[in-house]
Amino acid sequence: MTEGPCSVAHIASALGLSKRVTLREITFLVDRGVVTRIVPTHGRIDPHFAAGVPEIFQEMARAYQFLGLKF
């Protein structure tokens, strides 16, 4: 994946998930304050999303703990 804000399509492709599933998960992360929605600019149609490194790793650690996996 590239650094910086990414579109749902780009994230879905990188993760091998459908855009629908990816958008559902991103929306969950936006609601929790882990991911930020970037308003389209410069001719872009779709919104892009960005996450701070510490926040995304904290969320991953919570998910691993919830699933009973070692991080």
C-alpha positions as CSV (number, residue, x, y, z in Angstrom):
1,M,0.0,0.0,0.0
2,T,1.0,3.5,-0.5
3,E,1.5,6.1,2.3
4,G,-1.1,8.7,2.7
5,P,-4.8,8.8,2.1
6,C,-6.2,6.0,0.0
7,S,-9.5,5.3,-1.7
8,V,-11.8,2.4,-0.8
9,A,-11.0,0.8,-4.1
10,H,-7.3,1.0,-3.5
11,I,-7.6,-0.4,0.1
12,A,-10.0,-3.2,-1.1
13,S,-7.6,-4.2,-3.9
14,A,-4.6,-4.2,-1.5
15,L,-6.4,-6.4,1.0
16,G,-8.1,-8.6,-1.5
17,L,-11.6,-7.7,-0.2
18,S,-14.7,-6.4,-2.0
19,K,-15.3,-2.7,-1.9
20,R,-18.6,-3.3,0.0
21,V,-16.8,-5.2,2.8
22,T,-13.9,-2.7,2.9
23,L,-16.3,0.3,3.1
24,R,-18.2,-1.4,6.0
25,E,-15.0,-1.9,7.9
26,I,-13.6,1.6,7.2
27,T,-16.9,3.1,8.3
28,F,-16.5,1.2,11.6
29,L,-13.0,2.6,12.0
30,V,-14.2,6.1,11.1
31,D,-16.9,5.9,13.8
32,R,-14.3,4.8,16.4
33,G,-12.0,7.7,15.4
34,V,-9.2,5.5,14.2
35,V,-9.5,6.4,10.5
36,T,-10.2,9.9,9.1
37,R,-12.4,10.6,6.0
38,I,-10.7,13.0,3.7
39,V,-13.1,15.2,1.6
40,P,-12.5,14.8,-2.2
41,T,-10.3,17.6,-3.7
42,H,-8.6,18.3,-7.0
43,G,-11.0,16.5,-9.2
44,R,-11.3,13.3,-7.2
45,I,-14.8,11.9,-7.0
46,D,-14.5,9.4,-4.2
47,P,-13.5,10.1,-0.6
48,H,-10.1,9.0,0.6
49,F,-9.3,7.7,4.1
50,A,-6.2,8.0,6.3
51,A,-5.1,6.7,9.7
52,G,-2.4,7.7,12.1
53,V,0.1,4.9,12.7
54,P,-0.3,4.7,16.5
55,E,-4.1,4.6,16.3
56,I,-4.3,1.9,13.7
57,F,-1.9,-0.3,15.6
58,Q,-3.9,0.2,18.8
59,E,-7.0,-0.9,17.0
60,M,-5.2,-3.9,15.5
61,A,-4.1,-4.9,19.0
62,R,-7.7,-4.7,20.3
63,A,-8.9,-6.9,17.4
64,Y,-6.2,-9.5,18.1
65,Q,-7.0,-9.5,21.8
66,F,-10.7,-9.9,21.0
67,L,-10.0,-12.8,18.7
68,G,-7.7,-14.4,21.3
69,L,-4.6,-14.0,19.0
70,K,-1.1,-13.0,20.0
71,F,0.1,-9.7,18.7
